Amino acid sequence: MSKKIRVGILFGGRSAEHEISLQSAKNIIDAIDKNTYEVVLIGIDKNGGWHLDEGSRFLLRTTESELPQLPASGENLALVPGKQEEQLILLSGQQTPGSLDVVFPILHGPFGEDGTVQGLLKLANIPFVGAGVLGSAVGMDKDVMKRLLRDADIPIARFIVLNKYSATEVDFDNARDQLGLPLFIKPANLGSSVGINKVRDREEFDRAVRDAFKYDNKVLIEECIDGREIECSVLGNAQPVASVLGEILPRHEFYSYEAKYLDENGAVLEIPAKVAPEISERIRQTAIKTFSTLCCEGMARVDFFLRNGEEIIVNEINTIPGFTRISMYPKLWEASGLPYGELIDKLIALAMEKFEREKGLKTDRA
């Protein structure tokens, strides 16, 4: 019998999307083939502490939201560069938990999806699922992402950027004159619809800007696109492929955090989306082009608006999309003929392929 592949599932994190990360991780842990993989659970609490293999604690549910929680307690773990057999070290020094063959980061938002953890894993010389440092950072920062897409002639919504130092330079009147009403205001570096507000008047504008600045030092003001919400999953490294399309039919005013994760009836996911074949193919090819333009690898979900039945507009990319039981990314691949467990296999294989390719690069002048 061949040796099992030791997979570290890394989840939680210092992010407003912490609970969603735990929910995604739970689904991966439930679905992964235990005959092929030895699973090592690594939970990051909201204070940034790393904890090892305490599944009974990791998957507790809160009474308020029915989402899991990870208490900030227990023995801390460190991931350090060094010898292969000493990648993981318990801070007590009582034991060395051993090495990992690959890491599956399922961290949503800052301190996990933005290149920070990816950089740490590269330093530790461990293969990991998903985009590298650059693709992760670019995909997380909606301002930089949109500018790169615009330069690549990929259609995006009009937007204005505010930061802590320029917030007073753009007021409600400026934004309304440039982008019309209503507007969407959101943190530049966050996901899962956290900190996003739809704005129709000055009072809502001021409140929404304050709310967005709670989560980031950079805020986007975007025009409101009146169109269908279409999503496409992308998978691969050098030759990525696109899934069938899915459509989100929100029952809330927009696809909010509550609609995504707390209200099972918050939205209807229509898979495959009812889109004309030629439009569907254009969206799929645009998803692949977006993925490649933003230097992504492994996986991503690209979100679109479809306006007037034929105008395609890229909304954003998610380099670590949700893996909950109602998440679009795995559902789209399942509808494309790739079941959840096989999707996990493919993502791990892509991670190891990328690692072997990068390992072949020279690091000296000899």
C-alpha positions, 0 to 999 in steps of 0.5 A: 500500500502506497504512503498517504499524502499528508495534507494540511487543511489550513483555515480560520484566520484573522478575517471577517470571513473567519466563520465561512472559512471554517464552514468551507474547511468542514466540507473539504474534511468531510469529502476528502478521500481518507484512503489517499490522504492523511489530513492534518487540521491547522486552525488559525484563531481570530488573534492569529494563533495557529492550533493543531489537530483539534477537530472537536474544537474547530467545528463547534457551532455557534447558537446564533448563526449556526456557523462554526467557531474556533476558540482562541485557546489550546497549544499553539503551532508554528510553521517554519522554514527548515528541515523537511521533517521539522516544518511544524513545531509545537511552541511547547517544544514537547513534540514535532508534528512532522512534515506536510506534503501539501497544504490546502489553504481555505482562508477567505479574506485578508491574512490568508487569501491575499498572498500573506500565507502563500508567501509563508508557505513558499518560504517553508518550501511546501506545495499549496493549493491555489494562486501564488503570492502575486495572483493572491494579492492582485485578486484580493485588491479590487482596485489593482485587480480592476486596473489590470483588467481594464488594461487587458481590455476586459470590461469592468464596472466604473469605479472610484477609489478612496483611501484614508488620506483622500476620503474627503476628496470625493463626496456624495455629489462627486460620486453621484455625478461620475457614477450615477445612483444607486452606488455600491461601496465596499472595502477594497480587500475583503469578500463574502459581501462583508462591509458592502452597502448599496447607497441611494442618498447622501446619508446612506453614502456617509454611513456606507463609507464609514462602514467600509473603512472599518474593514480596510484602508482603501474603499471602492465606490462602484456604479450599480450594474443592472444585470444578471449575476453569473459565475464561472469556476476556473481550474488549472495552471498553465492551461486553465479550463472553465466550468458551466455557468451558474446564476445567482437569483437573490431573494435579498436586495443583493447577494449579501453575507446573510443571503450567502451563508445564513439564510438557506433561502437567501438566493436560488443558484441556477446551474447551469445558467439559462444563457444563450450558447454563444454568450455562455462561451464568451463568458467562459473564455473571459473567465479564463482570460481574467484568470490568466491576466491576474496571474492566478493558478489552481482555482478561482471563481470569476463573477460577472454581470450580464447586462441587456442579455449580451453585455459581459462585465467582470465584477471580481475574482475569488482566488479561494472561493467558498467550499461550503455545501451551498457554494458555487465553485464546487457546485459548478464543477459537479455540474461540469462532471467533476464531483467534489472529491475528484475536484479536491484530488485535482486541486492537490495534483495541480498544487504539486505540479506547480511546486515541481515546476518552480523547484526546477528554477535556478536559485544561483548563478552556477 
